[in-house]
Amino acid sequence: MNFVQLIRDTEQIQQIKEYLRENNECNYILFVMGINTGLRISDILKLKVSDLKYSNILFVFCILQLHKI
């Protein structure tokens, strides 16, 4: 298993978020979920709409798009 380095610099996290928000909203949402929940990407991708207590249309759309790929 590969070791993953944590991103501890808040400025670097902010730059990544801004880049993703401008270029790919779905990846932005996945990134924000990952850094705020600590879930692995494999766990985030397994989420279903019914797993989410509060969801918005953009998030649901992104999850559905990811499952089509």
PDB file as gemmi writes it, atoms N, CA and C in Angstrom:
CRYST1    1.000    1.000    1.000  90.00  90.00  90.00 P 1                      
ATOM      1  N   MET A   1       0.844  -1.177   0.000  1.00  0.00           N  
ATOM      2  CA  MET A   1       0.000   0.000   0.000  1.00  0.00           C  
ATOM      3  C   MET A   1       0.889   1.240   0.000  1.00  0.00           C  
ATOM      4  N   ASN A   2       0.514   2.214  -0.792  1.00  0.00           N  
ATOM      5  CA  ASN A   2       1.274   3.460  -0.868  1.00  0.00           C  
ATOM      6  C   ASN A   2       0.931   4.374   0.296  1.00  0.00           C  
ATOM      7  N   PHE A   3       1.934   5.083   0.769  1.00  0.00           N  
ATOM      8  CA  PHE A   3       1.740   6.063   1.834  1.00  0.00           C  
ATOM      9  C   PHE A   3       1.347   7.398   1.207  1.00  0.00           C  
ATOM     10  N   VAL A   4       0.370   8.047   1.780  1.00  0.00           N  
ATOM     11  CA  VAL A   4      -0.111   9.326   1.264  1.00  0.00           C  
ATOM     12  C   VAL A   4       0.315  10.430   2.224  1.00  0.00           C  
ATOM     13  N   GLN A   5       0.945  11.468   1.684  1.00  0.00           N  
ATOM     14  CA  GLN A   5       1.348  12.615   2.500  1.00  0.00           C  
ATOM     15  C   GLN A   5       0.150  13.535   2.734  1.00  0.00           C  
ATOM     16  N   LEU A   6      -0.014  13.981   3.953  1.00  0.00           N  
ATOM     17  CA  LEU A   6      -1.070  14.934   4.273  1.00  0.00           C  
ATOM     18  C   LEU A   6      -0.689  16.325   3.781  1.00  0.00           C  
ATOM     19  N   ILE A   7      -1.689  17.073   3.371  1.00  0.00           N  
ATOM     20  CA  ILE A   7      -1.470  18.475   3.016  1.00  0.00           C  
ATOM     21  C   ILE A   7      -1.803  19.276   4.268  1.00  0.00           C  
ATOM     22  N   ARG A   8      -0.802  19.843   4.900  1.00  0.00           N  
ATOM     23  CA  ARG A   8      -1.005  20.560   6.161  1.00  0.00           C  
ATOM     24  C   ARG A   8      -1.054  22.077   5.984  1.00  0.00           C  
ATOM     25  N   ASP A   9      -0.563  22.557   4.882  1.00  0.00           N  
ATOM     26  CA  ASP A   9      -0.502  23.994   4.633  1.00  0.00           C  
ATOM     27  C   ASP A   9      -1.875  24.495   4.183  1.00  0.00           C  
ATOM     28  N   THR A  10      -2.516  25.327   5.006  1.00  0.00           N  
ATOM     29  CA  THR A  10      -3.868  25.794   4.682  1.00  0.00           C  
ATOM     30  C   THR A  10      -3.898  26.643   3.413  1.00  0.00           C  
ATOM     31  N   GLU A  11      -2.814  27.352   3.130  1.00  0.00           N  
ATOM     32  CA  GLU A  11      -2.745  28.146   1.895  1.00  0.00           C  
ATOM     33  C   GLU A  11      -2.754  27.226   0.673  1.00  0.00           C  
ATOM     34  N   GLN A  12      -2.028  26.125   0.770  1.00  0.00           N  
ATOM     35  CA  GLN A  12      -1.988  25.162  -0.332  1.00  0.00           C  
ATOM     36  C   GLN A  12      -3.362  24.517  -0.532  1.00  0.00           C  
ATOM     37  N   ILE A  13      -4.038  24.205   0.557  1.00  0.00           N  
ATOM     38  CA  ILE A  13      -5.389  23.637   0.474  1.00  0.00           C  
ATOM     39  C   ILE A  13      -6.330  24.634  -0.196  1.00  0.00           C  
ATOM     40  N   GLN A  14      -6.235  25.891   0.185  1.00  0.00           N  
ATOM     41  CA  GLN A  14      -7.084  26.928  -0.408  1.00  0.00           C  
ATOM     42  C   GLN A  14      -6.826  27.067  -1.905  1.00  0.00           C  
ATOM     43  N   GLN A  15      -5.560  27.000  -2.313  1.00  0.00           N  
ATOM     44  CA  GLN A  15      -5.217  27.097  -3.732  1.00  0.00           C  
ATOM     45  C   GLN A  15      -5.791  25.914  -4.517  1.00  0.00           C  
ATOM     46  N   ILE A  16      -5.706  24.733  -3.952  1.00  0.00           N  
ATOM     47  CA  ILE A  16      -6.267  23.544  -4.605  1.00  0.00           C  
ATOM     48  C   ILE A  16      -7.777  23.699  -4.747  1.00  0.00           C  
ATOM     49  N   LYS A  17      -8.432  24.144  -3.679  1.00  0.00           N  
ATOM     50  CA  LYS A  17      -9.881  24.331  -3.726  1.00  0.00           C  
ATOM     51  C   LYS A  17     -10.284  25.345  -4.790  1.00  0.00           C  
ATOM     52  N   GLU A  18      -9.580  26.460  -4.853  1.00  0.00           N  
ATOM     53  CA  GLU A  18      -9.897  27.484  -5.853  1.00  0.00           C  
ATOM     54  C   GLU A  18      -9.710  26.949  -7.269  1.00  0.00           C  
ATOM     55  N   TYR A  19      -8.613  26.232  -7.489  1.00  0.00           N  
ATOM     56  CA  TYR A  19      -8.358  25.663  -8.817  1.00  0.00           C  
ATOM     57  C   TYR A  19      -9.468  24.688  -9.206  1.00  0.00           C  
ATOM     58  N   LEU A  20      -9.819  23.786  -8.298  1.00  0.00           N  
ATOM     59  CA  LEU A  20     -10.848  22.793  -8.604  1.00  0.00           C  
ATOM     60  C   LEU A  20     -12.213  23.443  -8.795  1.00  0.00           C  
ATOM     61  N   ARG A  21     -12.529  24.433  -7.987  1.00  0.00           N  
ATOM     62  CA  ARG A  21     -13.828  25.107  -8.112  1.00  0.00           C  
ATOM     63  C   ARG A  21     -13.972  25.760  -9.481  1.00  0.00           C  
ATOM     64  N   GLU A  22     -12.892  26.331  -9.988  1.00  0.00           N  
ATOM     65  CA  GLU A  22     -12.925  27.004 -11.292  1.00  0.00           C  
ATOM     66  C   GLU A  22     -12.891  26.022 -12.463  1.00  0.00           C  
ATOM     67  N   ASN A  23     -12.292  24.848 -12.273  1.00  0.00           N  
ATOM     68  CA  ASN A  23     -12.051  23.936 -13.390  1.00  0.00           C  
ATOM     69  C   ASN A  23     -12.884  22.662 -13.382  1.00  0.00           C  
ATOM     70  N   ASN A  24     -13.312  22.203 -12.213  1.00  0.00           N  
ATOM     71  CA  ASN A  24     -14.053  20.950 -12.166  1.00  0.00           C  
ATOM     72  C   ASN A  24     -14.822  20.878 -10.850  1.00  0.00           C  
ATOM     73  N   GLU A  25     -16.090  21.254 -10.876  1.00  0.00           N  
ATOM     74  CA  GLU A  25     -16.874  21.317  -9.640  1.00  0.00           C  
ATOM     75  C   GLU A  25     -17.047  19.961  -8.978  1.00  0.00           C  
ATOM     76  N   CYS A  26     -17.147  18.911  -9.768  1.00  0.00           N  
ATOM     77  CA  CYS A  26     -17.294  17.578  -9.177  1.00  0.00           C  
ATOM     78  C   CYS A  26     -16.053  17.204  -8.375  1.00  0.00           C  
ATOM     79  N   ASN A  27     -14.881  17.427  -8.936  1.00  0.00           N  
ATOM     80  CA  ASN A  27     -13.648  17.136  -8.206  1.00  0.00           C  
ATOM     81  C   ASN A  27     -13.493  18.055  -7.000  1.00  0.00           C  
ATOM     82  N   TYR A  28     -13.968  19.277  -7.126  1.00  0.00           N  
ATOM     83  CA  TYR A  28     -13.954  20.207  -5.995  1.00  0.00           C  
ATOM     84  C   TYR A  28     -14.763  19.631  -4.833  1.00  0.00           C  
ATOM     85  N   ILE A  29     -15.958  19.157  -5.131  1.00  0.00           N  
ATOM     86  CA  ILE A  29     -16.822  18.601  -4.093  1.00  0.00           C  
ATOM     87  C   ILE A  29     -16.182  17.366  -3.470  1.00  0.00           C  
ATOM     88  N   LEU A  30     -15.607  16.503  -4.292  1.00  0.00           N  
ATOM     89  CA  LEU A  30     -14.943  15.311  -3.762  1.00  0.00           C  
ATOM     90  C   LEU A  30     -13.767  15.690  -2.869  1.00  0.00           C  
ATOM     91  N   PHE A  31     -12.981  16.678  -3.279  1.00  0.00           N  
ATOM     92  CA  PHE A  31     -11.833  17.134  -2.491  1.00  0.00           C  
ATOM     93  C   PHE A  31     -12.290  17.701  -1.148  1.00  0.00           C  
ATOM     94  N   VAL A  32     -13.291  18.565  -1.185  1.00  0.00           N  
ATOM     95  CA  VAL A  32     -13.792  19.177   0.048  1.00  0.00           C  
ATOM     96  C   VAL A  32     -14.361  18.112   0.978  1.00  0.00           C  
ATOM     97  N   MET A  33     -15.092  17.165   0.436  1.00  0.00           N  
ATOM     98  CA  MET A  33     -15.605  16.071   1.270  1.00  0.00           C  
ATOM     99  C   MET A  33     -14.463  15.291   1.901  1.00  0.00           C  
ATOM    100  N   GLY A  34     -13.440  15.018   1.112  1.00  0.00           N  
ATOM    101  CA  GLY A  34     -12.305  14.251   1.620  1.00  0.00           C  
ATOM    102  C   GLY A  34     -11.564  14.956   2.734  1.00  0.00           C  
ATOM    103  N   ILE A  35     -11.308  16.247   2.574  1.00  0.00           N  
ATOM    104  CA  ILE A  35     -10.540  16.951   3.605  1.00  0.00           C  
ATOM    105  C   ILE A  35     -11.383  17.271   4.837  1.00  0.00           C  
ATOM    106  N   ASN A  36     -12.692  17.346   4.673  1.00  0.00           N  
ATOM    107  CA  ASN A  36     -13.547  17.677   5.820  1.00  0.00           C  
ATOM    108  C   ASN A  36     -14.064  16.457   6.570  1.00  0.00           C  
ATOM    109  N   THR A  37     -14.110  15.309   5.921  1.00  0.00           N  
ATOM    110  CA  THR A  37     -14.637  14.117   6.589  1.00  0.00           C  
ATOM    111  C   THR A  37     -13.566  13.094   6.915  1.00  0.00           C  
ATOM    112  N   GLY A  38     -12.453  13.123   6.185  1.00  0.00           N  
ATOM    113  CA  GLY A  38     -11.422  12.114   6.389  1.00  0.00           C  
ATOM    114  C   GLY A  38     -11.722  10.806   5.674  1.00  0.00           C  
ATOM    115  N   LEU A  39     -12.805  10.776   4.899  1.00  0.00           N  
ATOM    116  CA  LEU A  39     -13.131   9.565   4.146  1.00  0.00           C  
ATOM    117  C   LEU A  39     -12.137   9.360   3.012  1.00  0.00           C  
ATOM    118  N   ARG A  40     -11.865   8.101   2.715  1.00  0.00           N  
ATOM    119  CA  ARG A  40     -11.026   7.788   1.557  1.00  0.00           C  
ATOM    120  C   ARG A  40     -11.860   7.982   0.295  1.00  0.00           C  
ATOM    121  N   ILE A  41     -11.180   8.238  -0.819  1.00  0.00           N  
ATOM    122  CA  ILE A  41     -11.897   8.459  -2.077  1.00  0.00           C  
ATOM    123  C   ILE A  41     -12.730   7.239  -2.446  1.00  0.00           C  
ATOM    124  N   SER A  42     -12.238   6.047  -2.139  1.00  0.00           N  
ATOM    125  CA  SER A  42     -13.008   4.836  -2.449  1.00  0.00           C  
ATOM    126  C   SER A  42     -14.316   4.813  -1.665  1.00  0.00           C  
ATOM    127  N   ASP A  43     -14.310   5.322  -0.433  1.00  0.00           N  
ATOM    128  CA  ASP A  43     -15.535   5.387   0.367  1.00  0.00           C  
ATOM    129  C   ASP A  43     -16.467   6.489  -0.130  1.00  0.00           C  
ATOM    130  N   ILE A  44     -15.900   7.609  -0.537  1.00  0.00           N  
ATOM    131  CA  ILE A  44     -16.719   8.711  -1.054  1.00  0.00           C  
ATOM    132  C   ILE A  44     -17.427   8.287  -2.335  1.00  0.00           C  
ATOM    133  N   LEU A  45     -16.715   7.585  -3.203  1.00  0.00           N  
ATOM    134  CA  LEU A  45     -17.311   7.170  -4.475  1.00  0.00           C  
ATOM    135  C   LEU A  45     -18.414   6.134  -4.295  1.00  0.00           C  
ATOM    136  N   LYS A  46     -18.414   5.421  -3.179  1.00  0.00           N  
ATOM    137  CA  LYS A  46     -19.453   4.423  -2.910  1.00  0.00           C  
ATOM    138  C   LYS A  46     -20.723   5.039  -2.335  1.00  0.00           C  
ATOM    139  N   LEU A  47     -20.650   6.302  -1.939  1.00  0.00           N  
ATOM    140  CA  LEU A  47     -21.823   6.951  -1.351  1.00  0.00           C  
ATOM    141  C   LEU A  47     -22.984   6.989  -2.331  1.00  0.00           C  
ATOM    142  N   LYS A  48     -24.174   6.836  -1.773  1.00  0.00           N  
ATOM    143  CA  LYS A  48     -25.397   6.966  -2.556  1.00  0.00           C  
ATOM    144  C   LYS A  48     -26.124   8.212  -2.063  1.00  0.00           C  
ATOM    145  N   VAL A  49     -27.021   8.694  -2.864  1.00  0.00           N  
ATOM    146  CA  VAL A  49     -27.791   9.873  -2.475  1.00  0.00           C  
ATOM    147  C   VAL A  49     -28.497   9.610  -1.150  1.00  0.00           C  
ATOM    148  N   SER A  50     -28.987   8.402  -0.957  1.00  0.00           N  
ATOM    149  CA  SER A  50     -29.697   8.066   0.278  1.00  0.00           C  
ATOM    150  C   SER A  50     -28.776   8.083   1.500  1.00  0.00           C  
ATOM    151  N   ASP A  51     -27.463   8.015   1.294  1.00  0.00           N  
ATOM    152  CA  ASP A  51     -26.503   8.072   2.401  1.00  0.00           C  
ATOM    153  C   ASP A  51     -26.300   9.487   2.923  1.00  0.00           C  
ATOM    154  N   LEU A  52     -26.723  10.470   2.164  1.00  0.00           N  
ATOM    155  CA  LEU A  52     -26.473  11.863   2.516  1.00  0.00           C  
ATOM    156  C   LEU A  52     -27.656  12.448   3.263  1.00  0.00           C  
ATOM    157  N   LYS A  53     -27.379  13.016   4.420  1.00  0.00           N  
ATOM    158  CA  LYS A  53     -28.446  13.619   5.205  1.00  0.00           C  
ATOM    159  C   LYS A  53     -28.920  14.923   4.567  1.00  0.00           C  
ATOM    160  N   TYR A  54     -27.964  15.746   4.164  1.00  0.00           N  
ATOM    161  CA  TYR A  54     -28.272  17.016   3.501  1.00  0.00           C  
ATOM    162  C   TYR A  54     -27.558  17.006   2.164  1.00  0.00           C  
ATOM    163  N   SER A  55     -28.302  17.098   1.097  1.00  0.00           N  
ATOM    164  CA  SER A  55     -27.667  17.108  -0.220  1.00  0.00           C  
ATOM    165  C   SER A  55     -28.229  18.267  -1.033  1.00  0.00           C  
ATOM    166  N   ASN A  56     -27.440  18.685  -2.007  1.00  0.00           N  
ATOM    167  CA  ASN A  56     -27.958  19.694  -2.925  1.00  0.00           C  
ATOM    168  C   ASN A  56     -27.893  19.138  -4.338  1.00  0.00           C  
ATOM    169  N   ILE A  57     -28.524  19.786  -5.250  1.00  0.00           N  
ATOM    170  CA  ILE A  57     -28.640  19.271  -6.608  1.00  0.00           C  
ATOM    171  C   ILE A  57     -27.279  19.100  -7.267  1.00  0.00           C  
ATOM    172  N   LEU A  58     -26.365  20.035  -7.057  1.00  0.00           N  
ATOM    173  CA  LEU A  58     -25.040  19.940  -7.670  1.00  0.00           C  
ATOM    174  C   LEU A  58     -24.306  18.697  -7.190  1.00  0.00           C  
ATOM    175  N   PHE A  59     -24.358  18.424  -5.904  1.00  0.00           N  
ATOM    176  CA  PHE A  59     -23.667  17.258  -5.366  1.00  0.00           C  
ATOM    177  C   PHE A  59     -24.262  15.976  -5.937  1.00  0.00           C  
ATOM    178  N   VAL A  60     -25.566  15.881  -5.951  1.00  0.00           N  
ATOM    179  CA  VAL A  60     -26.235  14.694  -6.487  1.00  0.00           C  
ATOM    180  C   VAL A  60     -25.858  14.507  -7.952  1.00  0.00           C  
ATOM    181  N   PHE A  61     -25.854  15.572  -8.727  1.00  0.00           N  
ATOM    182  CA  PHE A  61     -25.479  15.504 -10.133  1.00  0.00           C  
ATOM    183  C   PHE A  61     -24.056  14.976 -10.286  1.00  0.00           C  
ATOM    184  N   CYS A  62     -23.139  15.474  -9.476  1.00  0.00           N  
ATOM    185  CA  CYS A  62     -21.743  15.040  -9.571  1.00  0.00           C  
ATOM    186  C   CYS A  62     -21.600  13.565  -9.252  1.00  0.00           C  
ATOM    187  N   ILE A  63     -22.261  13.105  -8.222  1.00  0.00           N  
ATOM    188  CA  ILE A  63     -22.183  11.686  -7.864  1.00  0.00           C  
ATOM    189  C   ILE A  63     -22.747  10.837  -8.998  1.00  0.00           C  
ATOM    190  N   LEU A  64     -23.867  11.235  -9.559  1.00  0.00           N  
ATOM    191  CA  LEU A  64     -24.450  10.465 -10.656  1.00  0.00           C  
ATOM    192  C   LEU A  64     -23.522  10.457 -11.865  1.00  0.00           C  
ATOM    193  N   GLN A  65     -22.888  11.580 -12.170  1.00  0.00           N  
ATOM    194  CA  GLN A  65     -21.950  11.645 -13.285  1.00  0.00           C  
ATOM    195  C   GLN A  65     -20.761  10.721 -13.042  1.00  0.00           C  
ATOM    196  N   LEU A  66     -20.272  10.664 -11.826  1.00  0.00           N  
ATOM    197  CA  LEU A  66     -19.126   9.810 -11.519  1.00  0.00           C  
ATOM    198  C   LEU A  66     -19.466   8.338 -11.726  1.00  0.00           C  
ATOM    199  N   HIS A  67     -20.671   7.941 -11.398  1.00  0.00           N  
ATOM    200  CA  HIS A  67     -21.053   6.541 -11.551  1.00  0.00           C  
ATOM    201  C   HIS A  67     -21.274   6.146 -13.006  1.00  0.00           C  
ATOM    202  N   LYS A  68     -21.499   7.110 -13.892  1.00  0.00           N  
ATOM    203  CA  LYS A  68     -21.673   6.811 -15.314  1.00  0.00           C  
ATOM    204  C   LYS A  68     -20.350   6.505 -15.991  1.00  0.00           C  
ATOM    205  N   ILE A  69     -19.267   7.038 -15.445  1.00  0.00           N  
ATOM    206  CA  ILE A  69     -17.953   6.887 -16.083  1.00  0.00           C  
ATOM    207  C   ILE A  69     -17.463   5.466 -15.956  1.00  0.00           C  
TER     208      ILE A  69                                                      
END                                                                             
